[in-house]
Amino acid sequence: MRSFIEEIQAIVGPAGLITSPNEVAPYATDWRRRYLGKPAAVVRPASTAEVARVVRACADSRTAIVPQGGNTGLCGAATPDASGTQIILNLSRMNRIREVDARNNTMTAEAGCVLATLHKAAEERGRLFPLSLAAEGSCEIGGNLSTNAGGTAVLRYGNARELVLGLEVVLASGEVWEGLRGLRKDNTGYDLKQLFIGAEGTLGVITAAVLKLFPLPKSRATAVVALQSPEKALALLDRALEGCGERLTGFELFSDFCLALVLRHFRDTAAPFPRRFPHYVLMELSDTQSGGGVRALAESVLEAALEEKSILDAAVAHSETQARALWKLREFISEAQAQEGPNIKHDVSIPISRIADFISATDQELARAHAGVRMVTFGHVGDGNLHYNVSINRLVHDSVARFGGSISAEHGLGQLKRAEIQRYKSALELELMRKLKRALDPHGIMNPGKVL
Ligand SMILES: Cc1cc2nc3c(=O)[nH]c(=O)nc-3n(C[C@H](O)[C@H](O)[C@H](O)COP(=O)(O)OP(=O)(O)OC[C@H]3O[C@@H](n4cnc5c(N)ncnc54)[C@H](O)[C@@H]3O)c2cc1C
């Protein structure tokens, strides 16, 4: 191992190699501190050429590689095992934005660019990069693509997968696939980039991507709505989509229990209404037209819903500061939960039309099976994604399968759900995945023990 580490150091230099246990520690555990690994080293290359040389050295010595970005993933997918033989390949030093082509509405960014810096770079050129999630100050685009991240704007702009036109990937052999095309039409065979998106680092290392940009919205309206039940939230979603079309960019549901957690753990937050209600929706509209049009539209949709008594109360933010304060109530839920104590996360998706029935059926089953269980239900309900967080796995996942859903909507499988997925995917689908893995990573050095 010593001569291997020396070989790696010769490639990345002293700035690109961490071996002292104290410095390695933060890289060797995950955001939730659920997994603790013991890497042989943390390698931090500064260029695609360095990544390629490191991967080739690993392929020659059959050393396993665990790619890592901002290390905010929630499934232990960026944490090595405890053998002391795997290396963490951290991409954070590869953080250059290579190009913003405003006219082509694209941006070419290296894997280690922090998501929030991409938002800023796009904005400076009057464009929007719409991928948005609570971890955006630390997660990196390579990690976002490798987990096919979702977030709060999927309803309007789609998952990470839908925001990519091209990729540069270092393959498990150390060869570089240069697929950085900025084309919206390219039907020249298999769409190879899609293999690496959502692969959680098991097929290759993403080093750069061509990302889609959109016109920058000039006005926004953010509203919080009080409701009796998730069923009513879905009725409101229908109404909002009908009335606002593409202007509806966010539609997030959370229960009063989630609100209580946030208020308890974050002092600078406040309840949105003088009294409490069972559920809330955070709704956001945006438009490329400036002025108050989008706000008037939000108000008219909500007034109609209030008159019909399908919602219980609503408030539209009057300023950017108020809008930020409302978003905090939703964005802080994960962290509030982490501070509250251990919990089991269920990041599931259900066809939107069946979400309300799923929640009601599964809540009842859980209450019957485990009296006193506490449900922390919230999610990007506008795209069918619920974070249904309780302390019993099997019951929830079986119910998800019965409702035609997925046991991992956006966080991935990692090591957390690697065994569990065997129960829900067909043998044929799993074998197809294994065949792809064998074709692209014949020696099994790319993030072994994750996904498959
Ligand atoms: C508070 C909070 C809120 C969150 N909200 C959301 C949300 O709304 N939606 C959502 O989808 N996720 C969410 N997440 C999960 C997480 O932020 C995302 O999965 C994010 O995309 C991970 O990016 P990262 O850079 O931290 O990746 P990491 O955690 O470092 O890695 C994740 C996976 O990608 C692989 N990987 C990383 N970089 C590369 C690369 N360059 N090439 C190949 N493989 C690579 C790793 O091996 C691992 O398998 C949230 C997390 C937190 C802590």
The ligand as an SDF file (V2000), in Angstrom:
LIG
                    3D

 53 58  0  0  0  0  0  0  0  0999 V2000
  -30.0670   19.0780    4.4510 C   0  0  0  0  0  0  0  0  0  0  0  0
  -30.0820   18.1990    3.2120 C   0  0  0  0  0  0  0  0  0  0  0  0
  -31.0950   18.3350    2.2780 C   0  0  0  0  0  0  0  0  0  0  0  0
  -31.1100   17.5350    1.1230 C   0  0  0  0  0  0  0  0  0  0  0  0
  -32.1070   17.7290    0.2110 N   0  0  0  0  0  0  0  0  0  0  0  0
  -32.1240   16.9690   -0.9080 C   0  0  0  0  0  0  0  0  0  0  0  0
  -33.1400   17.1640   -1.8960 C   0  0  0  0  0  0  0  0  0  0  0  0
  -34.0400   17.9660   -1.7390 O   0  0  0  0  0  0  0  0  0  0  0  0
  -33.0700   16.3970   -3.0000 N   0  0  0  0  0  0  0  0  0  0  0  0
  -32.0940   15.4740   -3.2070 C   0  0  0  0  0  0  0  0  0  0  0  0
  -32.1020   14.8180   -4.2480 O   0  0  0  0  0  0  0  0  0  0  0  0
  -31.1300   15.2730   -2.2940 N   0  0  0  0  0  0  0  0  0  0  0  0
  -31.1140   15.9930   -1.1600 C   0  0  0  0  0  0  0  0  0  0  0  0
  -30.1300   15.7950   -0.2260 N   0  0  0  0  0  0  0  0  0  0  0  0
  -29.1150   14.7330   -0.4430 C   0  0  0  0  0  0  0  0  0  0  0  0
  -27.7790   15.2570   -1.0580 C   0  0  0  0  0  0  0  0  0  0  0  0
  -27.5780   16.6090   -0.8070 O   0  0  0  0  0  0  0  0  0  0  0  0
  -27.7800   15.0280   -2.5410 C   0  0  0  0  0  0  0  0  0  0  0  0
  -27.8010   13.6460   -2.7670 O   0  0  0  0  0  0  0  0  0  0  0  0
  -26.5830   15.6370   -3.2870 C   0  0  0  0  0  0  0  0  0  0  0  0
  -26.8730   15.5600   -4.6690 O   0  0  0  0  0  0  0  0  0  0  0  0
  -25.2670   14.9380   -3.0100 C   0  0  0  0  0  0  0  0  0  0  0  0
  -24.2070   15.7220   -3.5200 O   0  0  0  0  0  0  0  0  0  0  0  0
  -22.7530   15.6350   -2.8620 P   0  0  0  0  0  0  0  0  0  0  0  0
  -21.8330   16.4760   -3.6730 O   0  0  0  0  0  0  0  0  0  0  0  0
  -22.8120   15.9480   -1.4230 O   0  0  0  0  0  0  0  0  0  0  0  0
  -22.4270   14.0920   -3.1020 O   0  0  0  0  0  0  0  0  0  0  0  0
  -21.7210   13.0300   -2.1270 P   0  0  0  0  0  0  0  0  0  0  0  0
  -22.5430   12.8280   -0.8980 O   0  0  0  0  0  0  0  0  0  0  0  0
  -20.3120   13.3850   -1.9390 O   0  0  0  0  0  0  0  0  0  0  0  0
  -21.8280   11.7190   -3.0420 O   0  0  0  0  0  0  0  0  0  0  0  0
  -23.0630   11.1590   -3.3710 C   0  0  0  0  0  0  0  0  0  0  0  0
  -22.8620   10.0050   -4.3440 C   0  0  0  0  0  0  0  0  0  0  0  0
  -22.3250   10.4680   -5.5750 O   0  0  0  0  0  0  0  0  0  0  0  0
  -21.0520    9.8570   -5.8440 C   0  0  0  0  0  0  0  0  0  0  0  0
  -20.2240   10.9130   -6.4340 N   0  0  0  0  0  0  0  0  0  0  0  0
  -19.9440   12.1450   -5.9340 C   0  0  0  0  0  0  0  0  0  0  0  0
  -19.2320   12.8520   -6.8190 N   0  0  0  0  0  0  0  0  0  0  0  0
  -19.0430   12.0580   -7.9020 C   0  0  0  0  0  0  0  0  0  0  0  0
  -18.3900   12.2090   -9.1430 C   0  0  0  0  0  0  0  0  0  0  0  0
  -17.7740   13.3580   -9.4760 N   0  0  0  0  0  0  0  0  0  0  0  0
  -18.3870   11.1730  -10.0180 N   0  0  0  0  0  0  0  0  0  0  0  0
  -19.0010   10.0020   -9.7090 C   0  0  0  0  0  0  0  0  0  0  0  0
  -19.6310    9.8070   -8.5420 N   0  0  0  0  0  0  0  0  0  0  0  0
  -19.6670   10.8300   -7.6500 C   0  0  0  0  0  0  0  0  0  0  0  0
  -20.5710    9.3450   -4.5160 C   0  0  0  0  0  0  0  0  0  0  0  0
  -19.7190    8.2140   -4.6890 O   0  0  0  0  0  0  0  0  0  0  0  0
  -21.8810    8.9320   -3.8830 C   0  0  0  0  0  0  0  0  0  0  0  0
  -22.2810    7.7110   -4.4140 O   0  0  0  0  0  0  0  0  0  0  0  0
  -30.0990   16.5750    0.9250 C   0  0  0  0  0  0  0  0  0  0  0  0
  -29.0630   16.4420    1.8730 C   0  0  0  0  0  0  0  0  0  0  0  0
  -29.0550   17.2320    3.0000 C   0  0  0  0  0  0  0  0  0  0  0  0
  -27.9220   17.0800    3.9680 C   0  0  0  0  0  0  0  0  0  0  0  0
  1  2  1  0
  2  3  1  0
  2 52  2  0
  3  4  2  0
  4  5  1  0
  4 50  1  0
  5  6  2  0
  6  7  1  0
  6 13  1  0
  7  8  2  0
  7  9  1  0
  9 10  1  0
 10 11  2  0
 10 12  1  0
 12 13  2  0
 13 14  1  0
 14 15  1  0
 14 50  1  0
 15 16  1  0
 16 17  1  0
 16 18  1  0
 18 19  1  0
 18 20  1  0
 20 21  1  0
 20 22  1  0
 22 23  1  0
 23 24  1  0
 24 25  2  0
 24 26  1  0
 24 27  1  0
 27 28  1  0
 28 29  2  0
 28 30  1  0
 28 31  1  0
 31 32  1  0
 32 33  1  0
 33 34  1  0
 33 48  1  0
 34 35  1  0
 35 36  1  0
 35 46  1  0
 36 37  1  0
 36 45  1  0
 37 38  2  0
 38 39  1  0
 39 40  1  0
 39 45  2  0
 40 41  1  0
 40 42  2  0
 42 43  1  0
 43 44  2  0
 44 45  1  0
 46 47  1  0
 46 48  1  0
 48 49  1  0
 50 51  2  0
 51 52  1  0
 52 53  1  0
M  END
$$$$
